[in-house]
Amino acid sequence: MPSSAVTAGTPQAAHADAAAVVIDGVVKHFGHVHALRSITARIHYGRLTGLVGPDGAGKTTLMRILAGLLVPNAGHATLAGHDVVRDNDAIHVASGYMPQRFGLYEDLSVMENLRLYAQLRGLDADRHAGLFADLLEFTRLGPFTARLAGKLSGGMKQKLGLACALMARPRVLLLDEPGVGVDPVSRQELWRMVQALTDEGMAVVWSTAYLDEAERCESVLLLNQGQLLFDGPPRELTAQLEGRSFRLEDVGAGRRAILAEALGLDSVSDGVIQGAGVRVVLRAGAPVEPVAALADAAQLQLTPVPARFEDAFIDLLGGGPGGSSALAERLPPVELGSDIAVSCRNLTKRFGDFTATDNVSFDVHKGEIFGLLGPNGAGKSTTFKMLCGLLRPTAGEAHVVGHDLRRASGAAKSRLGYMAQKFSLYGLLSVRQNLEFSAGVYQLEGDTRRERIAEMIETFDLGDWLSATPDSLPLGHKQRLALACALMHRPPVLFLDEPTSGVDPITRREFWTHINGLARKGVTIMVTTHFMDEAEYCDRVAMLSRARLIALDTPDALKRTAARAGRADPTMEDAFIHLVESADLELAGTA
């Protein structure tokens, strides 16, 4: 539980029915763009309220209005009894705000960041040593006070951001997508801390693109295109999907084709791959017979399964994007001289005394979707960069499409596409210029160059943004542009480093429609992700922890390792946490 020094000034849980935030007819527009359309809602003390919706729904705009950073065009809002416009100074005292891209000073240490934020809050850092000690204990950052913020893992950065947001002991805590880019173990820590705060009576608003996070909230506000579509407990929305969710069991190697076929049925609203199976959701009032006929034709078992909040979310927004990839349909089948597209043996990378990747070995087959998972700082991106020829290994070897990266990195790079974790787009160039530049890098010329650029503009819906710079794009379109640049030369091997981080579920489904389609054409895809439902799409998953390979198997086989009494059907998140904790215990036992 948090110390009273952290939560001093917050209402006690006994007053949980009191409204911490009142939103009444709030409207906000930026020129002709309507970000919020007459939003009315109540947020209560002692509760965790989720703010969910696709990209551009208005979540961040609403957060910034509540934090006193934006003025609504119409309507009004109060926070802890203070008007967000008239009582702006009081709002900054009563609220703690952690923006989507938290403003940590990466060249300052953990303690220096805390002291700076204390000063910004008008606190004398030298007289509040007890508060610092409580915050460090609460976030478990005590052992890292001297570490530079820029050297922290993604999860530790978020915990430091949370500590800074709690500096003034706020009554209302506003968290704008705190789970983005954070691994499941670190997300579990964030949940622990937030639960402790709400138990003490604080009102916490958690904006998220992770629908499993939203499902754990006591109440959710679901926005779309600036409108409030749902306000209430997640289970109430999920209940509307009762009897409409099914799973095609043990589909195996043909699951991508079965998913595409299922999504082509008029009766199906949404569908995803779950390990060796395919999960489908029917449209309201639609018959199950077409899906049953698909199952019978493929000799598959069709099983009713409980609805999830994610099913209800996608259905409320009109369903998923479908199962056909125009990009993959234009691609000729990939031909390789070998079944092995990517391989590494004893791959190791050291930076001084620090080992980022330690003796990692695996093979990736042609047309396989191969997932690389692990906690923040496990070595995933370092491994990726070595396999792409961007980092030279300290020891070991790697091959891509038969090319030894130590001797023929240029030839290997021409056969692969790479979408970096932090976009490799050029901020001073327009969208069209970025596409032109990528075509030039891959030596595309003449009609081929023009056709490929036009193909990417059409496929990724970039036509309205060609004159814009990447930094001005919505996140989903920025991700589309980065993927378009990586695919411009139709590479037989594609490396995707957290390609959908922070992107809403609809856009993530669009990405995976393309990825599945490319794999069916024989493109080999390696992907890192912190979305555990995305790991289900992979044929095999390699788990890294503390720079070492700790597991390599199919998603279903990894999930079975986490099965135990009371948890007969574990999730990928259960498997992730189980494998990492088991590896940590084994390492501690040998230390």
C-alpha angles and dihedrals in degrees: 000000000000119000118257086242088065096045101034110138096027119121115254121253089256088076094052092126091062115103111248092180127027117192114188121183095323115185126183129174134171105208106302093346112099105207097172126021114199099312117192122179146131126230118197136213118254093027137104109228120194121215108202139168142115125288111297093021092126100255097131092041090055091046092052092049090052090048091054093246097113130039117223118234091223139002124031142248135203129202120197087347095306123117108241092224106034096037098040096145091051090049091058090053096044096046137056115206126195108185125212091258102035116217100233116158101237095197091056125078125246091262093045090054090051093049091048093051090047089056091047087054091051094252123139101236093203092056096047103059089129092057091050091050091050093049092048091049092046093051094035090233094126095109092051104053093119095047117106113248089233089061095054123105118250092260093049091049090055091049090050089049089052091050090052091048089052093050095105093043092244126204092217124038119201115197117184107203097321092171097061112123092001122126121236094258092054091043088055089055091051090051090051092054095045092048090053090052094051090046087060091053103264119142110232124191112196117191110201147170090197107092093195085062091050090050089059093055120100091227136009136203108207114201130187126176090345095308128113106235099172138014119181146059113332091235090064092059092041090052089064088068095056111143095010102091121086139166129215101217130223096356091156122176094002096057096108091054091045091050092051090049093048092049089053091063116101090223094058120088099179143355139184138178116253108189107288092350138070122228119207134184122206124223117251109285093003119139121246093218097093091054090044089052090051089051093048093049091053092040092241132146116244113208129184111235132188116272119250130212087247090059090053093045094053092043093051089054091053101268136287128310097263132253104271122097113203087194094057093043090061092049119095115227113278116247120199130174091230139036089232111079100171130019137168132185124200090337110189134173126185129184103198107301093346119094110207097175121022123198097317120177132177144128127230118205128223111274093011125135103219120189125208110199135173145121121295108286094021093125102260098129092041090053090048093051092051091050089050093051093246094115127037113230119241088217139353129040141263134199130196119191089342095308119124105228091212093061108020106030092142093055090046093050091055089059098050140063122214128197107189126219089241107041119265090211124129109243095200093055126076123243091261091048091051089053091047091048093051091049089052094048089056091046096243111163143180120349092354091057093049093045094050094048091048089048092054093046091053097040096049098037094240098142096105092049104049095114095042125096118243093247091060094054124101109256094253092054091045089056090048091053092049091050091046091054091049092051098042094106095041096242120199090222124047126191115198116185107197092323096177102039108148094001121130121252095256092056091043089056089051090053092049091049087061093043093050091047092050092050090052088056090054101262111147112226129194115189138179119202144161091207103098093198087061090055086063089068091061123098089215135004129211114203119209126191128170089357094303133107105245102170140009122183146099118304092249092051091050091049090053090060088065095050116119141144109311092016106068094150106042123187128231088257089056089050093047093052093042094051095046094047092046091051091049091051091049091049091048090051092055095043 
